[in-house]
Amino acid sequence: MADAPSLSPSHKPRDLGVVGLGASAGGLEPLEQFLAAVPADSGLAYLVVQHLDPTRETLLHELLARACPMPVLLAVDGQRIEADTVYVIPPDAELTVNAGALRVARPAEPRGHRWPIDALLRSLAQAFGARAVGVVLSGMGSDGAQGLQAIQAQGGLTLAQTPESASFDAMPKSAIATGGVDIVALPAEMPARIVAAAGGPAPGGEPVADHAALRRILALLREHTRHDLTQYKSNTLTRRVARRVAVHGLASMAAYAEFLRANVQELDLLFKELLIGVTAFFRDPEVWQVLQQRVLPELIARQAAQGGPLRAWVAGCSTGEEAYTLAMAFTEVVETLPADARCELQVFATDLNADAIAAARTGCYPAAAARDLGPQRLARFFAERPGGGYRVDQRLRDRVLFAQHDLTQDPPFTRLDLVSCRNLLIYFDAALQKRLIPLLHFAMRPGGVLLLGSSETVGRVPALFRPLEPKSRLYRRGDNGSSPGPVVFPTARRPAARATSWETTLPPLDASPANLQPLADQLLLQTFAPPAVLVNEAGDILYISGRTGRYLEPAAGKANWNVHVMAQPSLRTELGVALRQALQAKTTLELRGLPLDDEGVALVDVTVQAVLRPKSLEGLAMIVFRDVPSATPRRRRRARPSETPDPAVAEELLRSRQEMQALRHAMRVSQEELQAANEELQSTNEELQAANEELMTSKEEAQSMIEELQTINGELQSKLDDLALAQSDMQNLLNSTDIATLFLDNDGNVRRYTEQIARVIHLRESDIGRPLSELASTLLYPELHADVKETLRTLAFSEKQIATRDGHWYNVRIMPYRTLANVIQGVVITFVDITVAKELEARLRKA
């Protein structure tokens, strides 16, 4: 591998490689390990985002600077990004990049609902493309997972910390689970992998293409997957293949082609790599606003007048977010229209990636994927999953049909009113795009609408499509009668699983029993089948057959599709008991002659059957309603005396009926109260969830703050140890000089002294802080205190020879005490014993 290219000021911003690092709780240590292993001349810039407490200043940039050979700066809005520099996010900010510069802004979302790592990584993907590198380290939650997918989709490199080495493994695990991580490694190992991958592309920004090796790789993929990718743009294929080459540390595409021959699993990974798509709910909100305000109302009105559903096709749907977004947008629009101006929706969502289609069918998404929906849409169209995340509502899933489909090889869907083909054509070469545009025109009904991505157009074919909303890339199918040229249908055939036998004759259409059977079954069901509903254990209605309005009706207030609420009052009690018993015993119960009203004129037989087969319906119950025919009126016979009703029995019967009505009323009131309590509990649960999210965010921020404080505390402890050692050294030095030394503060109070001072002044440990004037001394020096004050006033030292009462002589020197900052903080008095010198002087004078 070549070394990373050195960058000069002449390099354009788009040639600079940028690494985005995201961390949260437990992220300080891996950040230090990562940056400590980065070479000082890597030629890359590094942007660090950590979940910080927005109310406190951060020392993160100072702490990282001690472990990093590069300059570490706190990010400033508008600052140009330079190579071999680390930029750290400030508190209460969102860090992104645009046009080679940093963008630091206040977060728009409230605390607890912010995703700063995703915001940075997405902006890196958009601004730097294949030159972007994303790294997710220790932390709680799933921030960063979608940002890594965005970088991977643009051909950039993505890395995650090994979960076993992370103090908090939720963030690395979430990123790895999405399939958007290329390398899983220890933080200290990542820089070498990144620099090696960054050294692969040429200085112009695109990897060196080996067309012969690329053709061999595509041939291996075609043989393994039965999909031909030769008509995809070669630079896109080359860039993504080169990334896999760098991930495996291989020298060339040719070596990677040989590696593929021996590793079938890598062929699957490469195929998924080439099909990576970035998608999100309500991506590009402006486009969906135009669809809801202009396009969908027109299409719905047209289909309501013609009859039949509105048919839409989402090509390249990936994991289904856009298809479900279309269904949600349709639902919101159609509910604003009158009943006679509505129609149904059928969405066909296709993709080449079978794993993505399987994930889309489940309708399950992590919490991070649903954050762009808003609380109203989230509560309306999704249900929270016990293990975390959300699942699309069943009624919404019923409107979308997912299928694996190759746009270049399989026939298109037809009679379509709306086709969404966003960010798909940009991966095809010009010849394939030119062939697919007429094909989409053929698949659509007159007046249909085509939606493309922000970087896509229909080309120079005004006869096929005319702009409807150029900014949103919306086009209407042209129907002016001019010939658009021949439509080339896909002709490639995949190998059949078994030999096909040719039919020599085709029987008449109306004579085929296979065609008569479903029609006859449908006729029988419509004519003779009784009304019925399919419910779950809670009584929620999942399916309705026939006309059930006589027995079930919606209750006033908030919509509630529950059989206990919708059933006629005279049926609720017996129906609820029978449903519970039938599901518990897994049997069938018959309720005969139940009154439909309080008068008991109309009667109905109800059958409650626990469904045991098929397996997919196990645990559900079928409730069937059959009207009881009224008895034929007969000629009244003369009442006999013996048939006269007993007054006591009649009174007892009347009393029983009144009690039953009172019980029904009490049960109805209790049910309404329970329903109101349930709604309050749901509201409380939502508030608690919001509070829990805020607490989790606060916990992450507090953990980051604790890590900073622990690091600072460790450094302070080290400094204290050094200071204690220096103090010991100074004390030993002063004692070794055998000079009595006394330190006083500005007020003349004792601050420090050496052991030898005891020969002159009587001092103990408890005397520290006492004024010098209060201490007993053997010196014959009454002016000592005055000389100290004079030295403090004039800052001139004083030196005198003073005798003691016991016959000793000392040279007393008083000097100002100066700090390293040249501040006077008292005086230093030294007492040097000169008794021997004085005695010698006296002897010499006598001689």
Protein Blocks (a to p, Z undefined) as FASTA:
>chain_A
ZZdddddfklcfklpccddddddehklmmmmmmmmmpcfklopacdddddddfkbccfkl
mmmmmmpcbdcddddehiacdehiacdddehiacddeehiacddddfbdghiacfklmmm
mmmmmmnommpccdddedehjehjlmmmmmmmnopacddddfklpmblklmmmmmmnopa
fbdcdfklmmmmmmmmmmmpcfkopacddfklmmmmmmmmmmmnopafklpcfklmmmmm
mmmmmmnopabfklmmmmmmmmmklmmmmmmmmmgccddehihjllmmmmmmmmmmmmmm
mmmmngpadddddehklnommmmmmmmmmmmmmmmpcfklgccdddddddfblklmmmmm
nopacfklmmmnojmlmmmmpccdfkgpjdddfklmmmpccddddfklpccdehifbdcd
ehklmmpcfklmmmmmmmmmmmpcehiacdddfkbcebjafklpccfblmnopacddfeh
paebjadddfbdcddfbdcdddfbdcdfklpmklmmmmmmmmmmmmmmccdddddfkopa
fbdedjfklmgccdehjddddfklmpcfklmmmmmmmmmmmmmnopadddehiafbfnom
accdddddddfbdfklgoiacddddddddddddddddddfklpccfklmmmmmmmmmmmm
mmmmmmmmmmmmmmmmmmmmmmmmmmmmmmmmmmmmmmmmmmmmmmmmmmmmmmmmmmmm
mmmmmmmmmmmmmmmnopacddddfkopafbdcfklmmmpccdfklgopafklpccfbdc
fklmmmmmmmmmnopacddddddfkopacdddddddddfkopaebjddddddfklmmmmm
mmmmmZZ
